[in-house]
């Protein structure tokens, strides 16, 4: 199970997550996985799910780092690799 929590107000956002990665049978294989990424000034992304899908999505976000992605475009990219 992954935990990602976010709390936001008018001018701030706080996100936190665990760092655990497990195999399909819930055996922990890693405790230091980065699950939260700041994509831009206004967009933060948190990941839960299979490590491979998350890594593919982060790689694609980084490739397009200088693009002016809207939240809708990021959502569609997430759906493509989920």
N, C-alpha and C positions, 0 to 999 in steps of 0.2 A: 504494500500500500504506500502511496506517495502522499505527502502533505504539502500543499501550497496554499498560502493564505495571503490575502491582500486587504489592506485598509487604506481608504483614501478619503481625503477631505478637499476643500476648495483649492489648496495650493501645494498639496503633497500626496505622495503615495508610498506606502511601506509594503514591501513584499518579502515573504520569508518561505523557506522550504527546508525539508530534510535533504540529505545528500545520499540516501540509500538507493542502491540499484540491486534488484533481485532477479534471480532466474525465474522461469515460469513456475517452478515449484516453491517459490517464496524463500529460497536459500539466498542470503545476502552475498553479493560478489564484490560490492564496492560501497564505501561509506562517504566518499568525497566527490560525488558527481555534482557538477554545476547545473542546476535546473532553472535558474533565473537569468535572463539576459535583458539588458537595456538596449533596445534596437535604435531608439532615437530619443530626443528630448521628451516626447509625449507618448512613447510606446514602450512598454515592458512586456516580455513574454515569459510565461512559466510553463514548464513541461512536465507531463506525467505520461507514462506509457512505456513502450519499448524503447530502449536506449538507441537502437539503430534508427528508428523513425525520428527521434528527437535530434540526433546528430545530423541527419540529412536535412532537416528543416533549418537548423542553425547554420549549416554550411550554405544553404541557399539564401538565407537572410543576409549572411556576410557578403556573398557575391554581389548582392544588390544593395549594399550598405549606403551607397551614395544616391540611390534612387529615392524619389519622393513618393514612397508607398503610403497609401491611405490605409486605415484600419481594415477596410473591406478587402483590399488587395492582400494584406498580410493574412487575413482570415482565409481567403481562397487558397493561398499558398499552403497554409496549415492543412486545409482539407485535402489538397492534392497529395500530400505526403503522409497523411494520417492512416 
